[in-house]
Every structure is written in structure tokens, then in C-alpha cells.
């Protein structure tokens, strides 16, 4: 788990620290209204559990002051119906709408974060045990990757790991005891959007694409 005060810290330290990671990345995004997630990440045992669960699978980022600790904005007086600057800017940077929050954003690398990402919404009322189950199911869909020294090989492996995770996750429900399912949102642009919609329509109709 990597605590950051602003998402731009990922950009600032990407080449020096974070790019050397051989697998994929995630950022955990939630608002002042998400009391259960705030409670989860202020608990040492929960923090350690997620850190161990994701080791060699996914490098996690979370906006926080300490490890563990509340988000930097939590103790600042605010209207809980409004988003603090750090939170809003992070959501914008990853193309996240308000109705998708709270969520986990899995991405291949920081440059392609808008095109190559999987957004998993989380039930706002999920308790700590339910959150553990969600994280367990999600991170177990990611293959473990040992350290790769060569930069180009790392980049190639990240692409493979991300692609496999997206395939493993596509269409599968996580934490299915909830009324609001954890689900995936992957944004395409232009022709990719059209192709994705057509592909999904063909799948539902049971039609094989002749191309």
C-alpha cells in the first residue's frame, strides 16, 4: 500500500519509484460519506490484510496521511455532500463519475489510465467483513508477478497481467451478497466504444462475429 496526498504524486515519482513494479496498479477512491471504508483503512489489521493480499499482484495507492490513517481531508471541517479537492481531482484524473464512487480503479500504467483501466464499484454500506470478501475476490483474480529487471519486459508483462485480469473479471459479479453488485466500467473512446458495444450485443444474442 502506498499512501499519497495527491494523485499527482504518482506522476511525480512514477519513473523513479513506481514504474519499476512488475505487475498492475490500483487506486482506492472513496468520499467523506463512505464511513465504512474510512473505518476499514484506519484499522491496522485490515490495512495489513489488504497489503498482504495484494503483494506481487497489484501496487495499491490510497490518499492518506499515515499508514494506516484517515484520508488527509477527513479531519478537515467539510460538508459531506461536497468533495474535498484531492478527492475530486483524483476522480477527474481517472475519469470517474460521482455515481461510481466508492470504487477500486485498476490500471496498467499511469499514462494509459483512462483507456486501460477497470473500475470496480463497491457497495457503500458494506461492512468490514464484506469489504474483506470483496477485496479477496478481486485481488485473487490477479496473477502474481515476480520482479522483472528489464523495463521493456516489465511493460510487456504488465500488459499481459492487466489483460488477463480484465478477462477474468469481465462479466463476473464480486461480493454477490449485495443488492448493488461490484461491477466493471471500462471506458473506450471512438471506434473502440462502438466495437465494444457491438461485441457485447453479439455475445448476448449468441452471434459469432465473422470478423
Residue pairs with C-beta under 8 A, 6 or more apart in sequence:
1 47
1 50
1 51
1 54
1 60
1 61
1 62
1 67
2 18
2 59
2 60
2 61
2 62
3 61
3 62
3 63
3 64
3 65
3 66
3 67
3 69
4 10
4 61
4 62
4 63
4 64
5 63
5 65
5 72
5 86
6 63
6 86
6 89
6 90
7 27
7 61
7 63
7 86
7 89
7 90
7 93
7 94
8 89
8 93
10 18
10 27
10 61
10 110
11 110
14 110
18 25
18 59
18 110
19 109
19 151
19 154
20 154
21 59
21 154
22 145
22 146
22 147
22 148
22 154
22 157
22 158
23 56
23 57
23 58
23 59
23 142
23 143
23 144
23 145
23 157
23 158
23 161
24 57
24 58
24 59
24 106
24 107
24 108
24 142
24 158
24 161
24 162
24 165
25 58
25 59
25 60
25 61
25 106
25 107
25 108
25 109
25 110
26 54
26 58
26 59
26 60
26 61
26 104
26 105
26 106
26 107
27 60
27 61
27 62
27 90
27 94
27 104
27 105
27 107
28 37
28 41
28 60
28 61
28 62
28 102
28 104
28 105
29 87
29 90
29 91
29 94
29 96
29 101
29 102
29 103
29 104
29 105
30 37
30 38
30 71
30 101
30 102
30 103
30 122
31 80
31 83
31 87
31 101
31 102
32 38
32 73
32 74
32 78
32 80
32 83
32 84
32 87
33 80
33 81
33 124
34 101
34 102
34 124
36 124
36 125
36 126
36 127
36 128
36 131
37 102
37 122
37 131
38 70
38 71
38 74
39 128
40 46
40 128
40 131
41 47
41 62
41 64
41 68
41 69
41 70
41 71
42 68
42 69
42 70
43 68
43 128
44 68
46 68
46 128
46 131
46 132
47 67
47 68
49 132
49 135
50 60
50 135
50 139
51 60
53 135
53 136
53 139
54 60
54 139
54 142
56 144
56 145
56 146
57 139
57 142
57 143
57 144
57 145
58 106
58 139
58 142
62 71
63 71
63 72
63 73
63 86
63 87
63 90
64 70
64 71
64 72
65 71
65 72
71 86
71 87
72 86
73 84
73 85
73 86
73 87
76 84
78 84
83 91
83 98
90 96
91 97
91 98
91 101
93 113
94 105
94 107
94 113
94 114
94 117
94 119
95 113
95 114
95 117
95 187
96 103
96 105
96 119
100 119
100 121
100 185
101 121
102 121
102 122
102 124
103 119
103 120
103 121
103 122
104 119
104 120
104 122
104 138
105 113
105 117
105 118
105 119
105 120
106 117
106 118
106 119
106 120
106 142
106 162
106 165
107 113
107 116
107 117
107 118
107 162
108 116
108 117
108 158
108 159
108 162
109 116
109 155
109 158
114 187
115 187
115 188
115 189
115 192
116 162
117 186
117 187
118 165
118 166
118 169
118 184
118 185
118 186
119 184
119 185
119 186
120 138
120 169
120 174
120 182
120 183
120 184
121 180
121 182
121 183
121 185
122 131
122 134
122 182
123 130
123 134
123 175
123 178
123 179
123 180
123 182
124 180
126 134
126 175
126 178
130 175
130 177
130 178
133 175
133 177
134 174
134 175
134 182
137 174
137 175
138 169
138 174
138 182
141 165
141 168
141 169
141 172
142 161
142 165
143 161
143 164
143 165
145 157
145 161
148 154
148 157
166 184
166 186
169 184
170 184
173 181
173 182
173 183
174 181
174 182
175 181
175 182
186 196
187 193
188 195
188 196
198 209
199 209
202 208
202 209
